[in-house]
């Protein structure tokens, strides 16, 4: 599923350069999606952690590159609400 979503996002990117898309999902799927977008092996021991309500931003450049702006950002939460 993550590979299909990554492919869809890539296909939308050229026509939506000035748009923003928000995805809300569970951490395990977000890990798989980031791996699919970045071309990482799903079986690798690398895991992109996402705490509850954490934010990650990935930009698609006009030349087709991806920019991982931030990962698992939780500044919007008080410390006692950050799940680890």
C-alpha positions in Angstrom: 0.0 0.0 0.0 2.8 2.5 0.9 4.4 1.9 -2.5 1.1 2.7 -4.3 0.6 5.9 -2.2 4.2 7.0 -2.9 3.7 6.5 -6.6 0.4 8.5 -6.5 2.1 11.3 -4.6 4.9 11.4 -7.1 2.5 11.5 -10.0 0.6 14.4 -8.5 3.7 16.5 -7.6 4.3 18.2 -11.0 0.7 19.5 -11.3 0.4 20.4 -7.6 3.6 22.4 -7.1 1.8 25.2 -5.2 -0.5 22.8 -3.2 -0.2 21.1 0.2 -1.3 17.6 1.0 -1.8 16.4 4.5 -1.7 12.7 5.3 -2.9 11.3 8.6 -1.8 7.8 9.4 -0.2 5.4 11.9 3.5 5.3 12.5 4.1 1.9 10.9 2.5 3.0 7.6 4.4 6.4 7.7 7.6 4.5 8.1 6.8 2.4 5.0 5.7 5.4 3.0 8.9 7.3 3.8 10.9 4.3 2.8 8.9 4.0 -0.5 9.4 7.7 -1.3 13.1 7.6 -0.5 13.7 4.2 -2.2 14.8 2.4 0.9 14.5 -1.3 1.4 11.4 -2.2 3.4 13.3 -5.0 5.1 16.1 -2.8 6.3 16.8 -2.2 10.0 16.2 1.5 9.5 12.9 2.6 11.1 11.4 6.1 10.8 9.7 6.6 14.2 6.6 8.7 14.6 5.1 9.6 17.9 1.4 10.2 18.2 0.4 13.5 16.4 4.0 14.1 15.3 4.6 16.0 12.1 6.8 15.1 9.1 7.2 17.3 6.1 8.5 16.1 2.7 8.6 18.5 -0.3 8.8 17.5 -3.9 11.0 19.8 -5.9 10.2 20.9 -9.5 13.1 18.7 -10.7 11.6 15.6 -9.0 13.8 15.5 -5.9 12.5 15.0 -2.4 13.4 17.2 0.5 12.8 15.8 4.0 12.3 19.0 5.8 11.6 17.5 9.2 10.7 14.2 10.7 8.7 13.3 13.8 8.4 17.0 15.0 6.5 17.3 18.3 7.1 21.0 19.2 3.3 21.6 19.2 2.9 19.2 22.2 3.7 19.7 25.8 6.2 17.2 27.0 3.7 15.1 29.0 1.7 14.5 25.8 4.5 13.1 23.7 4.2 9.4 23.4 7.5 7.5 23.1 
